[in-house]
Amino acid sequence: MRSTLRTRRASLHRRTTARVGAAVVAGALALTVTACGGDDKGDDGGDGGDKESASALKLPKLDGESVSVAAVWGGTERKVFLKVLDEFEKRTGASVSFVPAQDPIISFLESKVAGGQPPDVAMLPQVGAIDQAVANKWAKPVGPEAQKQLDKNYAKGWRDLGAVDGKQYGVYFKAANKSLIWYNTKVFENAGVAEAKNWDGFMKTAQTVYDSGVPPVSVAGADAWTLTDWFENIYLSQAGPEKYDQLAQHKIKWTDPTVKNALTTLGGLWGKKGFVAGGADKALQTEFPASVKQVFKGGDQPDAGMVFEGDMVSLAISETKAKVGTDAKVFPFPAVGSESPAVVGGDAAVALKDSKGAQALLTFLASPESAKIWAEAGGFISPNKALDLSVYPNDVQRKIAKNLIAAGDDIRFDMSDQAPQSFGGTPGKGEWKALQDFLKNPKDVAGTQQVLETAAAKAYKD
């Protein structure tokens, strides 16, 4: 069974991964979020789109039919997604089972397909994975009812991200703004620091927090996808959108001077003594949820003052006693170059079986009614423009969602998620392994570049 990435639609896909100019970045990241209370509906709680899309949703009766859904989500994310699936069961009478998948999900699905037991639907967290599923002839095109929901509720940019050669396969259910710094307000107050707008200011803030007795940043090195997000935000802001797209397509090499500059900047943070909570060794054993809890675990002495990641951080905060908007606040990733970066990610539902149940689930996931369930729980941003923004639990997430929708087609997708999965999405390999090694030895910029280029050259060739 082939599992290599076909690049036949690369030019189409890359054109849809955003034209983030200064105006878009300013609009998307000018978030007035730090003074907002956790339950404030605010002035931005209005309708996010066409209310008729909800009332017009028609799903077939599927009494007795089984539908299986595979995803890599665990913990709180899985619990909330199961609530979405429960609602689908109530509306259709189908029996839905969740299939826990492992990264890389394409390898997991390959074993399922080879064994004759593919799930009806898979939630694919990389755009490259959609390409591979189509190339392997696993993926089934979106049906007419799901397409109607997509056409009504989604910007063209999000629809195109789920299409291959002009044919729709994916429904982007969950989006993520991956350009946010979250911080413990007590730590900032005790240190006497404010939110940083540029990288120099960020490093000065980090130094002052360190001087106050708290490590500045918590880094989830065990989940290496967070490390790729660190690099991508710095690279996009420092090198600019054009170079970002070129590197994403491997049209320039990882030995390019722009990569050297970004790694040097990142290494200046990771390599600063005492700046990473617990040091590199502990960071490499710290998974994403734990990295958030290090900052917001409560008490007088948190393990770190700040944690970088997307809007999903708020869901991890909900498992602590901290409250978003009071104990936990957020600011845009600081500008390394002329503008702050705007990087997004997302998870797309793809049907792997020609079944009535699979298509009905895609239709449901393309509707605002399904998105509403997770949006109300928090830790979730929907690309569905028909979702009423008032359903988000606080003004922080409401403003993040509002600006994501306002960007329309102007989105720039996570670079590693655009890459062949063997390079950008596999534990212990490619970019993930190279950046984990770089976290351990952030002075080895040239060596890291060469390792990245060797792995990328092989992955993009296969």
LUMVOMAR-307585 format. One line per 2 residues: number of its first residue (from 0); their letters; for each residue x, y, z of C-alpha. Coordinates in Angstrom, 1 decimal, m for minus. Example, Ala and Ser with C-alpha at 12.3 -4.5 7.8 and 13.67 -1.06 7.14 Angstrom:
! residues 2
0 = AS = 12.3:m4.5:7.8 | 13.7:m1.1:7.1
! end
This chain:
! residues 462
0 = MR = 0.0:0.0:0.0 | 1.6:3.3:m1.0
2 = ST = 1.8:6.0:1.6 | 3.9:8.6:m0.2
4 = LR = 2.8:12.2:m0.7 | 1.7:13.2:m4.2
6 = TR = 2.5:16.8:m5.0 | 0.2:17.0:m8.1
8 = RA = m1.9:19.7:m6.4 | 0.9:21.5:m4.6
10 = SL = 0.5:24.7:m6.6 | m3.3:24.9:m6.0
12 = HR = m2.9:24.1:m2.4 | m0.1:26.6:m1.7
14 = RT = m2.0:29.4:m3.4 | m4.8:28.9:m0.9
16 = TA = m2.6:28.9:2.2 | m2.9:32.6:2.7
18 = RV = m1.7:36.0:1.5 | m0.9:37.4:4.9
20 = GA = 0.1:41.0:4.3 | 0.5:43.7:6.8
22 = AV = m3.2:44.6:6.9 | m4.3:41.0:7.4
24 = VA = m1.8:40.4:10.1 | m2.7:43.6:11.9
26 = GA = m6.4:42.7:11.8 | m6.0:39.1:12.7
28 = LA = m3.7:39.7:15.6 | m4.9:43.0:17.1
30 = LT = m6.7:41.1:19.8 | m8.0:43.3:22.6
32 = VT = m8.2:40.2:24.9 | m6.1:40.8:28.0
34 = AC = m8.7:42.8:29.9 | m11.7:40.5:29.2
36 = GG = m13.5:38.4:31.8 | m14.0:34.7:31.4
38 = DD = m17.7:34.9:30.9 | m18.2:38.2:29.2
40 = KG = m20.3:38.0:26.1 | m19.1:41.5:25.1
42 = DD = m20.0:43.3:21.9 | m18.6:40.6:19.7
44 = GG = m21.2:38.0:20.6 | m23.3:38.6:17.5
46 = DG = m24.2:36.2:14.8 | m21.2:34.8:13.0
48 = GD = m23.1:33.9:9.8 | m26.3:32.6:8.2
50 = KE = m28.7:31.4:10.9 | m30.7:29.5:8.2
52 = SA = m27.9:27.0:7.8 | m28.7:25.5:11.3
54 = SA = m32.4:25.2:10.9 | m32.0:23.9:7.3
56 = LK = m29.8:21.0:8.3 | m31.3:17.7:7.4
58 = LP = m29.7:14.4:8.4 | m30.9:11.0:7.3
60 = KL = m32.2:8.3:9.7 | m29.5:5.8:10.3
62 = DG = m31.1:3.4:12.8 | m28.9:0.4:13.3
64 = ES = m26.0:1.7:11.2 | m22.6:1.8:12.7
66 = VS = m20.2:4.7:12.1 | m16.5:4.6:13.2
68 = VA = m14.4:7.8:13.5 | m10.6:7.8:14.0
70 = AV = m8.7:10.7:15.5 | m5.5:11.4:17.4
72 = WG = m7.3:13.5:20.0 | m6.9:12.4:23.6
74 = GT = m7.7:13.8:27.0 | m10.2:16.7:27.2
76 = ER = m10.2:17.1:23.4 | m11.5:13.5:23.0
78 = KV = m14.1:14.0:25.7 | m15.6:17.1:24.0
80 = FL = m15.5:15.5:20.5 | m17.4:12.5:21.9
82 = KV = m20.1:15.0:22.9 | m20.3:16.1:19.2
84 = LD = m20.6:12.4:18.2 | m23.3:11.8:20.8
86 = EF = m25.4:14.6:19.3 | m25.0:13.0:15.8
88 = EK = m26.2:9.7:17.3 | m29.3:11.4:18.8
90 = RT = m30.1:13.1:15.4 | m29.6:10.0:13.2
92 = GA = m30.0:6.9:15.4 | m26.6:5.7:14.3
94 = SV = m24.2:4.0:16.6 | m20.9:5.9:16.6
96 = SF = m17.6:4.5:17.9 | m14.4:6.5:18.4
98 = VP = m11.2:4.8:17.2 | m8.1:6.2:19.0
100 = AQ = m5.4:6.8:16.5 | m1.7:7.4:16.9
102 = DP = 0.7:9.7:15.1 | 1.4:9.6:12.3
104 = II = m2.2:8.9:11.5 | m1.5:7.9:7.9
106 = SF = 0.6:5.0:9.1 | m2.2:4.1:11.6
108 = LE = m4.8:4.2:8.8 | m2.5:2.2:6.5
110 = SK = m2.5:m0.7:9.0 | m6.3:m0.4:9.3
112 = VA = m6.8:m0.4:5.5 | m4.4:m3.4:5.1
114 = GG = m6.4:m5.3:7.7 | m9.7:m4.5:5.9
116 = QP = m11.0:m2.4:8.8 | m10.7:1.3:7.8
118 = PD = m12.8:3.7:9.9 | m15.8:5.3:8.2
120 = VA = m14.3:8.7:8.8 | m10.8:10.0:9.8
122 = ML = m9.9:13.3:11.3 | m6.7:14.3:9.5
124 = PQ = m4.6:16.9:11.2 | m2.3:17.6:8.3
126 = VG = m3.1:18.8:4.8 | m0.4:16.5:3.6
128 = AI = m2.4:13.6:5.1 | m5.4:14.5:2.9
130 = DQ = m3.1:14.3:m0.2 | m1.8:10.9:0.9
132 = AV = m5.3:9.5:1.7 | m6.4:10.5:m1.8
134 = AN = m3.2:9.3:m3.5 | m3.6:5.9:m1.8
136 = KW = m7.2:5.8:m3.0 | m8.6:5.6:0.5
138 = AK = m10.5:8.9:0.6 | m14.0:9.3:m0.8
140 = PV = m15.3:12.6:m2.2 | m17.6:14.7:m0.2
142 = GP = m21.3:14.0:m1.0 | m23.8:16.7:m2.2
144 = EA = m25.4:17.4:1.2 | m22.0:18.0:2.9
146 = QK = m20.9:20.1:m0.1 | m24.0:22.3:0.4
148 = QL = m23.0:22.9:4.0 | m19.4:23.7:2.9
150 = DK = m20.5:26.1:0.2 | m22.8:27.9:2.6
152 = NY = m20.6:28.0:5.7 | m17.0:28.1:4.7
154 = AK = m14.7:30.6:2.9 | m13.1:29.3:m0.3
156 = GW = m9.7:29.1:1.3 | m10.9:26.5:3.8
158 = RD = m12.7:24.6:1.2 | m9.7:24.5:m1.1
160 = LG = m7.5:23.2:1.7 | m9.7:20.1:1.7
162 = AV = m9.8:19.7:m2.0 | m7.5:17.6:m4.3
164 = DG = m7.4:18.4:m8.1 | m10.6:20.4:m7.7
166 = KQ = m12.5:17.6:m6.0 | m13.7:18.1:m2.4
168 = YG = m12.5:15.4:0.2 | m12.1:17.2:3.5
170 = VY = m14.3:19.1:5.9 | m12.3:21.3:8.2
172 = FK = m14.1:21.0:11.5 | m11.5:22.4:13.9
174 = AA = m9.1:25.3:13.3 | m6.4:26.7:15.5
176 = NK = m4.7:30.1:15.8 | m1.1:29.0:16.5
178 = SL = 0.4:32.5:17.1 | m0.4:33.2:20.8
180 = IW = 1.6:33.6:24.0 | m0.3:32.8:27.2
182 = YN = 0.9:34.1:30.6 | 0.3:33.9:34.3
184 = TK = m1.0:37.3:35.4 | 0.4:37.1:38.9
186 = VF = 3.9:36.3:37.5 | 3.7:39.4:35.3
188 = EN = 2.4:41.6:38.1 | 5.1:40.4:40.5
190 = AG = 7.8:41.0:37.9 | 6.4:44.3:36.9
192 = VA = 6.3:43.4:33.2 | 3.8:44.0:30.4
194 = EA = 2.9:42.1:27.2 | 5.6:42.3:24.5
196 = KN = 4.9:43.4:21.0 | 8.3:42.5:19.4
198 = WD = 11.0:39.9:20.0 | 13.4:42.3:21.7
200 = GF = 10.6:43.2:24.1 | 9.7:39.6:24.6
202 = MK = 13.3:38.7:25.5 | 13.5:41.6:27.9
204 = TA = 10.2:40.5:29.5 | 11.6:36.9:29.8
206 = QT = 14.8:38.2:31.5 | 12.8:40.2:34.0
208 = VY = 10.5:37.3:34.8 | 13.6:35.1:35.3
210 = DS = 15.2:37.8:37.6 | 11.9:37.7:39.7
212 = GV = 12.6:34.0:40.4 | 10.4:32.3:37.8
214 = PP = 11.6:30.5:34.6 | 10.1:32.5:31.7
216 = VS = 8.8:29.8:29.4 | 7.4:26.3:29.5
218 = VA = 8.2:24.3:26.5 | 6.4:21.0:25.5
220 = GA = 9.4:19.3:24.0 | 8.0:15.8:24.2
222 = DA = 5.3:16.9:21.8 | 7.6:18.0:19.0
224 = WT = 4.8:19.6:17.0 | 4.9:22.5:19.4
226 = LT = 8.6:23.0:18.5 | 7.7:23.3:14.8
228 = DW = 5.2:25.9:15.7 | 7.9:27.9:17.6
230 = FE = 10.1:27.8:14.5 | 7.3:28.6:12.0
232 = NI = 6.1:31.7:13.9 | 9.6:33.1:14.1
234 = YL = 10.3:32.2:10.4 | 7.1:33.7:9.1
236 = SQ = 7.6:37.0:10.9 | 11.3:37.2:10.2
238 = AG = 11.6:35.9:6.7 | 8.1:36.9:5.4
240 = PE = 5.2:35.2:3.7 | 6.9:34.6:0.3
242 = KY = 9.9:32.7:1.9 | 7.5:30.9:4.2
244 = DQ = 5.6:29.5:1.2 | 8.9:28.6:m0.6
246 = LA = 10.2:26.7:2.4 | 6.9:24.9:2.9
248 = QH = 7.1:23.7:m0.7 | 10.8:22.9:m0.4
250 = KI = 11.5:25.4:m3.2 | 14.3:26.7:m1.0
252 = KW = 16.5:24.5:1.1 | 16.7:24.3:4.8
254 = TD = 20.3:25.4:4.6 | 19.0:28.8:3.3
256 = PT = 20.3:31.8:5.3 | 16.7:32.6:6.3
258 = VK = 16.5:29.3:8.2 | 19.8:30.1:9.8
260 = NA = 18.4:33.4:11.0 | 15.3:31.9:12.5
262 = LT = 17.1:29.1:14.2 | 19.6:31.5:15.7
264 = TL = 16.7:33.6:17.0 | 15.0:30.6:18.5
266 = GG = 18.2:29.3:19.9 | 18.7:32.6:21.7
268 = LW = 15.6:31.8:23.8 | 16.0:28.1:24.2
270 = GK = 19.7:28.4:25.0 | 19.5:31.1:27.5
272 = KG = 20.3:29.7:30.9 | 17.2:29.3:33.1
274 = FV = 14.8:30.5:30.5 | 13.2:27.1:29.8
276 = AG = 11.4:25.6:32.8 | 13.4:22.6:34.0
278 = GA = 16.0:23.0:31.3 | 16.1:21.1:28.0
280 = DK = 16.1:17.6:29.6 | 12.8:18.2:31.5
282 = AL = 11.3:20.1:28.5 | 11.9:17.0:26.3
284 = QT = 9.8:15.0:28.8 | 7.0:17.5:29.0
286 = EF = 3.9:17.0:26.9 | 1.7:19.8:25.8
288 = PA = m1.0:19.6:28.6 | 1.7:19.5:31.2
290 = SV = 3.4:22.5:29.7 | 0.3:24.5:30.2
292 = KQ = m0.2:23.3:33.8 | 3.3:24.3:34.6
294 = VF = 2.2:27.9:34.1 | m1.3:27.8:35.5
296 = KG = m1.1:25.1:38.2 | m1.9:27.6:41.0
298 = GD = 0.0:28.4:44.1 | 2.6:31.1:44.7
300 = QP = 5.3:29.5:42.7 | 4.4:28.3:39.2
302 = DA = 7.0:26.4:37.2 | 7.0:29.0:34.4
304 = GM = 5.5:32.4:33.6 | 4.5:31.9:29.9
306 = VF = 3.6:29.1:27.5 | 3.4:29.4:23.7
308 = EG = 0.7:27.7:21.7 | m2.7:28.2:20.0
310 = DM = m6.2:28.7:21.3 | m6.3:25.1:22.4
312 = VS = m4.3:26.2:25.5 | m7.5:27.5:27.0
314 = LA = m8.9:23.9:27.1 | m5.8:22.8:29.1
316 = IS = m6.2:25.8:31.4 | m9.8:24.6:32.1
318 = ET = m8.3:21.6:33.8 | m6.7:23.9:36.4
320 = KA = m8.1:26.4:38.8 | m7.0:29.3:36.7
322 = KV = m9.6:31.4:34.8 | m9.0:32.7:31.3
324 = GT = m9.2:36.5:31.3 | m8.2:36.9:34.9
326 = DA = m5.5:34.4:36.0 | m4.5:33.6:32.4
328 = KV = m4.2:36.1:29.7 | m2.9:36.1:26.1
330 = FP = m1.1:38.3:23.6 | m0.1:37.8:19.9
332 = FP = 3.2:36.1:19.2 | 5.7:39.0:19.2
334 = AV = 6.9:40.4:15.9 | 10.4:39.2:15.0
336 = GS = 10.4:41.1:11.8 | 8.0:44.0:10.8
338 = ES = 4.8:42.1:11.6 | 3.5:39.6:14.1
340 = PA = 3.0:36.2:12.5 | m0.4:34.5:11.8
342 = VV = m0.1:30.8:11.6 | m3.2:28.5:11.6
344 = GG = m3.7:24.8:11.8 | m6.8:22.5:11.4
346 = DA = m8.3:19.1:11.5 | m10.3:17.9:8.5
348 = AV = m12.9:15.0:8.4 | m12.4:12.7:5.5
350 = AL = m14.6:9.7:4.6 | m12.8:6.5:4.0
352 = KD = m15.9:4.4:3.2 | m18.7:4.9:0.7
354 = SK = m21.4:4.8:3.3 | m24.5:6.7:4.1
356 = GA = m23.3:7.2:7.7 | m19.9:8.6:6.7
358 = QA = m21.5:11.2:4.4 | m24.1:12.1:7.0
360 = LL = m21.3:12.7:9.6 | m19.4:14.9:7.1
362 = TF = m22.6:16.9:6.6 | m23.1:17.3:10.3
364 = LA = m19.5:18.4:10.9 | m19.8:21.0:8.2
366 = SP = m22.7:22.6:10.0 | m22.6:25.2:12.7
368 = ES = m24.7:22.9:14.9 | m21.8:20.5:15.4
370 = AK = m19.2:23.3:15.9 | m21.4:24.9:18.6
372 = IW = m21.0:21.9:20.9 | m17.2:22.2:21.1
374 = AE = m17.2:26.0:20.9 | m19.3:26.2:24.0
376 = AG = m16.8:23.9:25.9 | m13.8:26.1:25.0
378 = GF = m10.4:25.3:23.6 | m11.8:25.3:20.0
380 = IS = m12.0:27.6:17.1 | m14.3:26.9:14.1
382 = PN = m13.6:28.0:10.5 | m17.4:27.8:10.1
384 = KA = m18.5:31.4:9.4 | m22.2:30.5:10.1
386 = LD = m21.4:29.8:13.8 | m22.8:32.4:16.1
388 = LS = m19.8:33.9:17.9 | m21.8:34.3:21.1
390 = VY = m21.5:30.6:21.8 | m17.8:30.9:22.6
392 = PN = m17.4:30.8:26.4 | m15.3:34.0:26.8
394 = DV = m14.3:37.1:24.9 | m10.8:35.8:24.5
396 = QR = m11.8:33.0:22.2 | m14.6:35.0:20.7
398 = KI = m12.1:37.6:19.4 | m9.7:34.9:18.1
400 = AK = m12.6:33.3:16.2 | m13.9:36.6:14.9
402 = NL = m10.5:37.5:13.4 | m10.0:34.0:11.9
404 = IA = m13.3:34.3:10.1 | m12.6:37.9:9.0
406 = AG = m9.4:36.7:7.4 | m11.5:34.7:4.9
408 = DD = m9.1:33.2:2.3 | m6.1:35.0:3.9
410 = IR = m4.8:32.1:6.0 | m1.4:30.7:6.2
412 = FD = m1.4:27.1:7.2 | 1.0:25.4:9.6
414 = MS = 4.2:24.7:7.6 | 4.9:21.2:9.0
416 = DQ = 1.3:20.2:8.4 | 1.8:21.0:4.7
418 = AP = 4.9:18.8:4.5 | 5.1:15.0:3.8
420 = QS = 4.2:13.4:7.0 | 7.5:11.6:7.2
422 = FG = 9.2:15.0:7.5 | 6.7:17.2:9.2
424 = GT = 4.5:14.9:11.3 | 6.3:11.8:12.5
426 = PG = 7.6:11.2:16.1 | 11.3:10.6:16.2
428 = KG = 11.9:11.5:12.5 | 12.4:14.5:10.3
430 = EW = 11.6:18.0:11.6 | 10.2:16.8:14.9
432 = KA = 13.4:14.9:15.8 | 15.7:17.7:14.4
434 = LQ = 14.0:20.4:16.5 | 14.0:18.2:19.6
436 = DF = 17.8:17.7:19.2 | 18.1:21.5:18.6
438 = LK = 16.3:22.2:21.9 | 18.9:20.1:23.6
440 = NP = 21.8:21.8:21.7 | 20.5:25.2:20.4
442 = KD = 24.0:26.4:19.4 | 24.2:23.8:16.6
444 = VA = 22.4:25.9:14.0 | 24.4:24.7:11.0
446 = GT = 24.2:21.0:12.0 | 20.4:21.3:12.5
448 = QQ = 20.0:22.9:9.1 | 21.8:20.1:7.4
450 = VL = 19.8:17.4:9.3 | 16.6:19.2:8.3
452 = ET = 17.6:19.5:4.7 | 18.7:15.9:4.4
454 = AA = 15.4:14.7:5.8 | 13.3:17.1:3.7
456 = AK = 15.1:16.2:0.5 | 14.3:12.6:1.0
458 = AY = 10.7:13.1:2.1 | 9.8:15.5:m0.8
460 = KD = 11.4:13.2:m3.3 | 9.5:10.0:m2.2
! end
